[in-house]
Amino acid sequence: MLIHRNVIKSLHPATASNDIRYGTGLSAIYIDPESRECIATDGRILIRAAAPTDDEMSDFPGRINGDESINPSADVSGLIDADALLTAAKATPRRSTIPVTANVAVTGRTTLVAVDLERGSTTIAGRDLETDGAQFPAWRSVFKGPPASANSFTLSAELLSVLVKVAREQGRAKKDARVTFHVIPDQGAHGVYFDVGDGINSPKVDGIVMPLRPSTTTPREKGGR
């Protein structure tokens, strides 16, 4: 199975270093055996990424410069060491003109391979978390996707980063900094309201993320009132 380095780097922040409820299960990225989707959670946030297509796996090299053979289409599922995956993702070539080499080949629960057509392959050994009794929560019972009646809005990553900076300026408890979005019907046409706080003693800060749409007002003439 292939996992794109960007997927690994996106899922890794949602993993936990340790959690007594599931052993070391939350320090893993879970490959669902039915859908082959990749899931990560630390008990507070859950992130899902789609599995790669069979076409991507067929383009992945099976051997590099005499190195051991690679099986990118290996049928792997279960818990994969998230830290080892991140190490493998960092070993993928950054300037390759072959897009498929941006993927890590998961050829077994403990065997991860990054390839560079010029330098050869790099094999990373991960922990076998399942032999230690680690488990992963029943993620489908808590994540079913948004309902059809959901009110949705989209913010760019740039705008979100601004809100994160504002939240982190509120008080000293950086870990408690938070942004609350107020979702109301047809809100997207008028902007998304929010307020920011650290949950303890921060002053009230709120605002609106304005929609990107042409202004309907007529600019005042220069020198007018």
Secondary structure as a PSIPRED ss2 file (coil, helix, strand):
# PSIPRED VFORMAT (PSIPRED V4.0)

   1 M C   1.000  0.000  0.000
   2 L E   0.000  0.000  1.000
   3 I E   0.000  0.000  1.000
   4 H E   0.000  0.000  1.000
   5 R H   0.000  1.000  0.000
   6 N H   0.000  1.000  0.000
   7 V H   0.000  1.000  0.000
   8 I H   0.000  1.000  0.000
   9 K H   0.000  1.000  0.000
  10 S H   0.000  1.000  0.000
  11 L H   0.000  1.000  0.000
  12 H H   0.000  1.000  0.000
  13 P H   0.000  1.000  0.000
  14 A H   0.000  1.000  0.000
  15 T C   1.000  0.000  0.000
  16 A C   1.000  0.000  0.000
  17 S C   1.000  0.000  0.000
  18 N C   1.000  0.000  0.000
  19 D C   1.000  0.000  0.000
  20 I C   1.000  0.000  0.000
  21 R C   1.000  0.000  0.000
  22 Y C   1.000  0.000  0.000
  23 G C   1.000  0.000  0.000
  24 T C   1.000  0.000  0.000
  25 G H   0.000  1.000  0.000
  26 L H   0.000  1.000  0.000
  27 S H   0.000  1.000  0.000
  28 A E   0.000  0.000  1.000
  29 I E   0.000  0.000  1.000
  30 Y E   0.000  0.000  1.000
  31 I E   0.000  0.000  1.000
  32 D C   1.000  0.000  0.000
  33 P C   1.000  0.000  0.000
  34 E C   1.000  0.000  0.000
  35 S C   1.000  0.000  0.000
  36 R C   1.000  0.000  0.000
  37 E C   1.000  0.000  0.000
  38 C E   0.000  0.000  1.000
  39 I E   0.000  0.000  1.000
  40 A E   0.000  0.000  1.000
  41 T E   0.000  0.000  1.000
  42 D C   1.000  0.000  0.000
  43 G C   1.000  0.000  0.000
  44 R C   1.000  0.000  0.000
  45 I C   1.000  0.000  0.000
  46 L E   0.000  0.000  1.000
  47 I E   0.000  0.000  1.000
  48 R E   0.000  0.000  1.000
  49 A E   0.000  0.000  1.000
  50 A C   1.000  0.000  0.000
  51 A C   1.000  0.000  0.000
  52 P C   1.000  0.000  0.000
  53 T C   1.000  0.000  0.000
  54 D H   0.000  1.000  0.000
  55 D H   0.000  1.000  0.000
  56 E H   0.000  1.000  0.000
  57 M H   0.000  1.000  0.000
  58 S H   0.000  1.000  0.000
  59 D H   0.000  1.000  0.000
  60 F C   1.000  0.000  0.000
  61 P C   1.000  0.000  0.000
  62 G C   1.000  0.000  0.000
  63 R C   1.000  0.000  0.000
  64 I C   1.000  0.000  0.000
  65 N C   1.000  0.000  0.000
  66 G C   1.000  0.000  0.000
  67 D C   1.000  0.000  0.000
  68 E C   1.000  0.000  0.000
  69 S C   1.000  0.000  0.000
  70 I C   1.000  0.000  0.000
  71 N C   1.000  0.000  0.000
  72 P C   1.000  0.000  0.000
  73 S C   1.000  0.000  0.000
  74 A C   1.000  0.000  0.000
  75 D C   1.000  0.000  0.000
  76 V C   1.000  0.000  0.000
  77 S C   1.000  0.000  0.000
  78 G E   0.000  0.000  1.000
  79 L E   0.000  0.000  1.000
  80 I E   0.000  0.000  1.000
  81 D E   0.000  0.000  1.000
  82 A H   0.000  1.000  0.000
  83 D H   0.000  1.000  0.000
  84 A H   0.000  1.000  0.000
  85 L H   0.000  1.000  0.000
  86 L H   0.000  1.000  0.000
  87 T H   0.000  1.000  0.000
  88 A H   0.000  1.000  0.000
  89 A H   0.000  1.000  0.000
  90 K H   0.000  1.000  0.000
  91 A C   1.000  0.000  0.000
  92 T C   1.000  0.000  0.000
  93 P C   1.000  0.000  0.000
  94 R C   1.000  0.000  0.000
  95 R C   1.000  0.000  0.000
  96 S C   1.000  0.000  0.000
  97 T C   1.000  0.000  0.000
  98 I C   1.000  0.000  0.000
  99 P H   0.000  1.000  0.000
 100 V H   0.000  1.000  0.000
 101 T H   0.000  1.000  0.000
 102 A H   0.000  1.000  0.000
 103 N E   0.000  0.000  1.000
 104 V E   0.000  0.000  1.000
 105 A E   0.000  0.000  1.000
 106 V E   0.000  0.000  1.000
 107 T E   0.000  0.000  1.000
 108 G E   0.000  0.000  1.000
 109 R C   1.000  0.000  0.000
 110 T C   1.000  0.000  0.000
 111 T E   0.000  0.000  1.000
 112 L E   0.000  0.000  1.000
 113 V E   0.000  0.000  1.000
 114 A E   0.000  0.000  1.000
 115 V E   0.000  0.000  1.000
 116 D E   0.000  0.000  1.000
 117 L C   1.000  0.000  0.000
 118 E C   1.000  0.000  0.000
 119 R C   1.000  0.000  0.000
 120 G E   0.000  0.000  1.000
 121 S E   0.000  0.000  1.000
 122 T E   0.000  0.000  1.000
 123 T E   0.000  0.000  1.000
 124 I E   0.000  0.000  1.000
 125 A E   0.000  0.000  1.000
 126 G C   1.000  0.000  0.000
 127 R C   1.000  0.000  0.000
 128 D C   1.000  0.000  0.000
 129 L H   0.000  1.000  0.000
 130 E H   0.000  1.000  0.000
 131 T H   0.000  1.000  0.000
 132 D H   0.000  1.000  0.000
 133 G C   1.000  0.000  0.000
 134 A C   1.000  0.000  0.000
 135 Q C   1.000  0.000  0.000
 136 F C   1.000  0.000  0.000
 137 P C   1.000  0.000  0.000
 138 A C   1.000  0.000  0.000
 139 W H   0.000  1.000  0.000
 140 R H   0.000  1.000  0.000
 141 S H   0.000  1.000  0.000
 142 V C   1.000  0.000  0.000
 143 F C   1.000  0.000  0.000
 144 K C   1.000  0.000  0.000
 145 G C   1.000  0.000  0.000
 146 P C   1.000  0.000  0.000
 147 P C   1.000  0.000  0.000
 148 A C   1.000  0.000  0.000
 149 S C   1.000  0.000  0.000
 150 A C   1.000  0.000  0.000
 151 N C   1.000  0.000  0.000
 152 S C   1.000  0.000  0.000
 153 F C   1.000  0.000  0.000
 154 T C   1.000  0.000  0.000
 155 L C   1.000  0.000  0.000
 156 S C   1.000  0.000  0.000
 157 A H   0.000  1.000  0.000
 158 E H   0.000  1.000  0.000
 159 L H   0.000  1.000  0.000
 160 L H   0.000  1.000  0.000
 161 S H   0.000  1.000  0.000
 162 V H   0.000  1.000  0.000
 163 L H   0.000  1.000  0.000
 164 V H   0.000  1.000  0.000
 165 K H   0.000  1.000  0.000
 166 V H   0.000  1.000  0.000
 167 A H   0.000  1.000  0.000
 168 R H   0.000  1.000  0.000
 169 E C   1.000  0.000  0.000
 170 Q C   1.000  0.000  0.000
 171 G C   1.000  0.000  0.000
 172 R C   1.000  0.000  0.000
 173 A C   1.000  0.000  0.000
 174 K H   0.000  1.000  0.000
 175 K H   0.000  1.000  0.000
 176 D H   0.000  1.000  0.000
 177 A C   1.000  0.000  0.000
 178 R E   0.000  0.000  1.000
 179 V E   0.000  0.000  1.000
 180 T E   0.000  0.000  1.000
 181 F E   0.000  0.000  1.000
 182 H E   0.000  0.000  1.000
 183 V C   1.000  0.000  0.000
 184 I C   1.000  0.000  0.000
 185 P C   1.000  0.000  0.000
 186 D C   1.000  0.000  0.000
 187 Q H   0.000  1.000  0.000
 188 G H   0.000  1.000  0.000
 189 A H   0.000  1.000  0.000
 190 H C   1.000  0.000  0.000
 191 G C   1.000  0.000  0.000
 192 V E   0.000  0.000  1.000
 193 Y E   0.000  0.000  1.000
 194 F E   0.000  0.000  1.000
 195 D E   0.000  0.000  1.000
 196 V E   0.000  0.000  1.000
 197 G E   0.000  0.000  1.000
 198 D C   1.000  0.000  0.000
 199 G C   1.000  0.000  0.000
 200 I C   1.000  0.000  0.000
 201 N C   1.000  0.000  0.000
 202 S C   1.000  0.000  0.000
 203 P C   1.000  0.000  0.000
 204 K C   1.000  0.000  0.000
 205 V E   0.000  0.000  1.000
 206 D E   0.000  0.000  1.000
 207 G E   0.000  0.000  1.000
 208 I E   0.000  0.000  1.000
 209 V E   0.000  0.000  1.000
 210 M C   1.000  0.000  0.000
 211 P C   1.000  0.000  0.000
 212 L C   1.000  0.000  0.000
 213 R C   1.000  0.000  0.000
 214 P C   1.000  0.000  0.000
 215 S C   1.000  0.000  0.000
 216 T C   1.000  0.000  0.000
 217 T C   1.000  0.000  0.000
 218 T C   1.000  0.000  0.000
 219 P C   1.000  0.000  0.000
 220 R C   1.000  0.000  0.000
 221 E C   1.000  0.000  0.000
 222 K C   1.000  0.000  0.000
 223 G C   1.000  0.000  0.000
 224 G C   1.000  0.000  0.000
 225 R C   1.000  0.000  0.000
